[in-house]
Amino acid sequence: MTRHNPYTMPFLIDVERFAVKVIEAVERRTSFAVFPWQMRIVAMLLHVLPRWLYDRAFERAPRKPRTVEAE
């Protein structure tokens, strides 16, 4: 899913570890979860930013390509 992203992703985890985390969250009936923990901290910080500051910070951020050719 991330192979074609044009930017670095410092908090990637392997699919097996991610799957275990998701299963654990589902079993706990968690309504919202962010993995890995480092990204959870980033998400919480971004959530408290005023919308105008968030927009300004990310207006030039690289975007994931919308279409990927089949391999």
Stockholm file with secondary structure:
# STOCKHOLM 1.0

chainA/1-71         MTRHNPYTMPFLIDVERFAVKVIEAVERRTSFAVFPWQMRIVAMLLHVLPRWLYDRAFERAPRKPRTVEAE
#=GR chainA/1-71 SS CCTTCSSCCTTCCCHHHHHHHHHHHHHTTCSCCCSSHHHHHHHHHHHHSCHHHHHHHHTTCCCCCSCCCCC
#=GC SS_cons        CCTTCSSCCTTCCCHHHHHHHHHHHHHTTCSCCCSSHHHHHHHHHHHHSCHHHHHHHHTTCCCCCSCCCCC
//
